[in-house]
Amino acid sequence: MASRVSPHGAERCMIALLSIGFCAAFIAAALIGYAVQRGATCLVAAVDEVVTKRRANRLIALGEAAIWVAGGMLVLHLAGLLPMPSRGIALSARAIIGGALLGAGAVVNRACVFGTVARIGSGEWAYWLTPVGFMLGSYGAVALGMTLPPLQFTGPSVLFAGALWIAVPVAAFAAWRGAQLVRAGARGELARFVWHPHQATALIGVAYVVMLPLVGAWAYTDALADLATGHASRLPERLALVVALLLGAMLGGWTAGRLRWISPEPKTMARCLAGGFLLGLGGLVVPGSNDGLILFAMPLLFAYAWVAVGSMAGTIWLLLVAKQRFARQ
């Protein structure tokens, strides 16, 4: 006689599976925070390296994160495990204006939203005010009508239409990085190699791909913006992942010997609050901040994300160059 699973038993099984999936996502979010802190991942630091040292290592590393996510998305798509939005956001002036606001906010804050996580993980407690400012800026963008006109949408991502052509170079890139990892291990330099910005952003990308089938597209700035603007969809779960991200960053700071108490000064607190406010404004105008743009929209080859991140990086570059020249006078 065939056995039957009671409705309550099936419900308990589903809850257990969801709990396991969420635990895995929680660990992945913590790993992202850990890697952000250990790899000192930050768009401001990346552009500053271009301005002061004429090198683009960190900037390229951030781009590599998008490559890893794109490759992971292709794998998940072929396996039927990728929860995808049906359409993207149409390119408009919002991407340029919002990107410029993000860039200005990052310069005022002296860290982008990635860098803010890294700073919190190092014990720079004033940077806890950056998320507060971000939420205020998100609320302000809605209150000031900066999210108007309404968004227009495009069709699905072209990433999957050209899956074969894109998969081959991505696989070759992954094989090259894998060979470098093996060689570093053979030389006994694995620990130093792994936390180089290129490898740290690879770990961020891979951990993000792990989260996609479990909790969908997630960015901590989106969770903060939704909290500020009253969009409560799965908010407790998403905010728990924010906690995981920050705990991972602090663990990264502790294991690297960077976690220390840095007393917040009023000037720094005001700067973080103001920078966070501009970041929140820009994030609602685009929409999206550089964490979600780099880890989700850019890998999907949505034009608005590339333009927004380009506008953000260009604004950071202009302001850093102006600051450098002003300091010389």
C-alpha positions in Angstrom: 0.0 0.0 0.0 1.5 3.3 -1.1 2.4 5.7 1.7 1.1 9.2 1.7 2.8 12.3 3.0 0.3 14.4 5.0 -0.1 18.1 4.1 1.4 19.1 7.4 4.4 16.7 6.8 4.9 18.2 3.3 4.8 21.7 4.7 7.4 20.8 7.3 9.6 19.3 4.7 9.3 22.5 2.6 10.1 24.7 5.6 13.1 22.5 6.3 14.4 22.8 2.7 13.8 26.5 2.7 15.7 26.8 6.0 18.6 24.9 4.7 18.7 27.0 1.6 18.5 30.2 3.6 21.4 29.0 5.9 23.5 28.4 2.8 22.6 31.9 1.5 23.5 33.3 4.9 26.9 31.7 4.8 27.4 32.9 1.2 26.5 36.5 2.2 29.0 36.3 5.1 31.6 35.0 2.7 31.0 38.0 0.4 31.5 40.3 3.4 34.7 38.4 4.4 36.1 38.7 0.9 35.1 42.4 0.5 37.1 43.1 3.7 40.1 40.9 3.0 40.4 42.1 -0.6 39.8 45.7 0.3 37.2 45.9 -2.5 36.1 49.4 -3.3 35.4 51.4 -6.4 36.8 54.6 -4.9 40.1 52.8 -4.1 40.1 51.3 -7.6 39.8 54.7 -9.3 42.2 56.3 -6.8 44.8 53.7 -7.9 44.3 54.8 -11.5 44.7 58.5 -10.5 47.7 58.1 -8.1 49.5 55.1 -9.4 48.5 54.9 -13.0 47.4 51.3 -12.5 44.0 49.7 -13.0 44.4 46.4 -11.1 41.5 47.0 -8.6 39.3 48.3 -11.4 39.9 45.3 -13.5 39.3 43.0 -10.5 35.8 44.6 -10.0 35.1 43.9 -13.7 36.2 40.3 -13.2 33.5 39.9 -10.5 31.0 40.6 -13.2 32.6 38.0 -15.5 32.5 35.3 -12.8 28.8 36.1 -12.1 28.0 36.0 -15.9 29.6 32.5 -16.1 27.7 31.3 -13.1 24.5 32.6 -14.5 25.0 30.7 -17.7 25.6 27.5 -15.8 22.5 28.1 -13.6 20.4 29.0 -16.7 21.4 25.8 -18.5 20.5 23.8 -15.4 17.2 25.5 -15.1 18.0 26.9 -11.7 18.2 30.7 -12.4 15.2 32.8 -11.3 15.4 35.5 -13.9 13.5 38.8 -14.3 11.6 38.8 -17.6 13.0 42.1 -18.7 15.7 44.7 -18.0 15.5 48.5 -17.5 15.7 50.7 -20.5 18.7 53.1 -20.8 17.9 56.7 -20.0 19.4 59.8 -18.5 18.6 58.3 -15.1 21.6 56.0 -15.4 24.0 58.9 -16.0 22.5 61.2 -13.3 22.2 58.5 -10.7 25.7 57.2 -11.5 27.1 60.7 -10.9 25.3 60.9 -7.6 26.7 57.5 -6.6 30.2 58.7 -7.5 29.8 62.0 -5.6 28.5 60.1 -2.6 31.3 57.6 -2.7 33.9 60.4 -2.8 32.3 62.2 0.1 32.1 58.9 2.0 35.6 57.9 0.9 34.2 54.5 0.1 31.6 53.0 -2.2 29.0 50.6 -0.8 31.5 47.8 -1.1 34.2 49.8 0.6 31.7 50.8 3.4 31.4 47.1 4.3 35.2 46.8 4.3 35.5 49.8 6.6 33.0 48.5 9.0 34.9 45.2 9.0 38.0 47.1 10.1 36.3 48.7 13.1 35.8 52.2 11.6 32.6 52.6 13.5 31.7 56.0 11.9 30.8 54.0 8.7 27.8 52.5 10.4 26.3 55.9 9.7 26.7 55.4 5.9 23.8 52.9 5.8 21.7 55.3 7.9 22.5 58.1 5.4 21.7 55.7 2.5 18.3 55.0 3.9 17.6 58.7 4.4 18.8 59.4 0.8 16.5 56.6 -0.5 13.5 58.1 1.3 14.5 61.6 0.1 14.7 60.4 -3.5 11.1 59.3 -3.3 9.9 62.3 -1.3 11.6 64.7 -3.8 10.2 62.9 -6.8 13.6 62.0 -8.1 12.4 58.6 -9.2 10.1 60.2 -11.8 9.5 59.7 -14.7 8.6 56.0 -14.2 11.0 53.4 -15.4 10.7 51.9 -18.9 11.7 48.3 -19.5 13.4 46.3 -22.3 13.3 42.7 -23.2 15.2 39.8 -21.5 19.0 39.8 -21.2 21.0 39.0 -24.4 23.4 37.1 -22.2 21.5 33.9 -22.8 20.8 34.5 -26.5 24.6 34.3 -27.1 25.3 31.8 -24.4 27.7 29.6 -26.5 29.8 32.6 -27.7 30.0 34.0 -24.2 30.6 30.7 -22.4 33.7 29.8 -24.3 35.8 32.9 -23.3 34.4 32.8 -19.8 35.4 29.1 -19.4 38.9 29.9 -20.8 39.2 32.8 -18.3 38.1 30.5 -15.4 40.7 27.9 -16.5 43.4 30.5 -16.6 42.6 31.7 -13.1 42.3 28.2 -11.8 45.8 27.4 -13.2 47.2 30.4 -11.3 45.6 29.2 -8.1 47.2 25.8 -8.5 50.6 27.4 -9.1 50.2 29.6 -6.1 49.4 26.6 -4.0 52.5 24.7 -5.3 54.7 27.7 -4.3 53.1 27.9 -0.8 51.7 31.3 -1.5 48.0 30.4 -1.5 46.9 32.6 1.4 48.5 35.7 -0.1 47.2 34.8 -3.5 43.6 34.3 -2.5 43.2 37.7 -0.9 44.6 39.6 -3.9 41.9 41.9 -5.2 41.4 39.7 -8.4 40.9 36.5 -6.4 38.8 38.2 -3.7 36.4 39.6 -6.3 36.2 36.1 -7.9 35.2 34.7 -4.5 32.6 37.5 -4.2 31.2 36.6 -7.6 31.1 32.8 -7.0 29.4 33.3 -3.6 26.8 35.6 -5.2 26.0 33.0 -7.8 25.4 30.5 -5.0 22.9 32.9 -3.6 20.9 33.4 -6.8 18.9 30.1 -6.9 18.5 30.3 -3.1 17.2 33.8 -2.5 17.3 35.4 -6.0 19.1 38.6 -6.9 20.2 40.3 -3.7 22.1 43.4 -2.9 22.3 44.8 0.6 21.7 48.4 -0.7 18.4 47.2 -2.2 17.3 45.8 1.2 18.2 49.1 2.9 16.4 51.1 0.2 13.3 49.0 0.5 13.3 49.3 4.2 13.4 53.1 3.9 10.7 53.3 1.2 8.3 50.8 2.8 8.7 47.9 0.3 8.4 44.9 2.7 8.7 42.0 0.3 10.7 39.3 2.1 12.3 42.1 4.1 13.2 40.2 7.3 15.1 37.5 5.2 16.9 40.1 3.2 17.9 42.2 6.2 19.2 39.0 7.9 21.5 38.6 4.9 22.7 42.2 5.5 23.6 41.2 9.0 25.5 38.1 7.6 27.4 40.4 5.2 28.5 42.7 8.0 29.4 39.8 10.3 31.5 38.3 7.6 33.3 41.6 7.1 34.1 41.9 10.8 35.3 38.3 10.8 37.5 39.2 7.9 38.9 42.2 9.7 39.5 40.1 12.9 41.3 37.3 11.1 43.5 39.8 9.2 44.3 41.7 12.4 42.6 44.8 11.1 39.6 44.9 13.4 40.1 47.6 16.0 38.2 50.3 17.7 38.4 53.5 15.8 36.5 56.1 17.7 34.2 58.1 15.4 34.9 61.8 15.2 32.1 64.2 14.5 33.6 65.3 11.2 33.9 61.7 10.0 30.4 60.9 11.2 29.0 63.9 9.3 30.9 62.9 6.1 29.7 59.3 6.3 26.1 60.4 6.8 26.3 62.9 3.9 28.0 60.4 1.7 25.5 57.8 2.5 22.7 60.2 1.7 24.1 60.9 -1.8 24.6 57.2 -2.4 21.0 56.6 -1.4 19.7 59.3 -3.8 21.8 57.9 -6.7 20.7 54.3 -5.9 17.0 55.2 -6.3 17.6 57.3 -9.4 19.5 54.7 -11.4 18.0 52.4 -9.8 20.6 50.3 -8.1 23.9 50.8 -6.4 27.2 49.5 -7.5 26.9 46.2 -5.6 23.7 45.2 -7.4 24.9 46.8 -10.7 28.2 45.0 -10.8 27.0 41.7 -9.4 23.7 41.4 -11.3 22.8 43.9 -14.0 26.3 44.2 -15.6 26.7 40.4 -16.0 23.3 40.4 -17.7 24.7 42.9 -20.1 22.0 45.5 -19.4 23.2 48.8 -20.9 21.9 51.0 -18.2 24.1 49.3 -15.6 27.2 49.7 -17.6 26.4 53.4 -18.2 25.6 53.9 -14.5 28.8 52.3 -13.3 30.8 54.2 -16.0 29.2 57.5 -14.8 30.0 56.6 -11.2 33.6 55.8 -12.0 34.0 58.9 -14.2 32.6 61.1 -11.5 34.9 59.6 -8.9 37.8 60.1 -11.2 36.9 63.8 -11.9 36.5 64.6 -8.2 39.7 62.8 -7.2 41.7 64.6 -9.9 40.2 67.9 -8.9 41.0 67.2 -5.2 44.6 66.3 -6.1 45.1 69.4 -8.1 43.5 71.6 -5.4 45.9 70.1 -2.8 48.9 71.0 -4.9 48.0 74.7 -5.1 
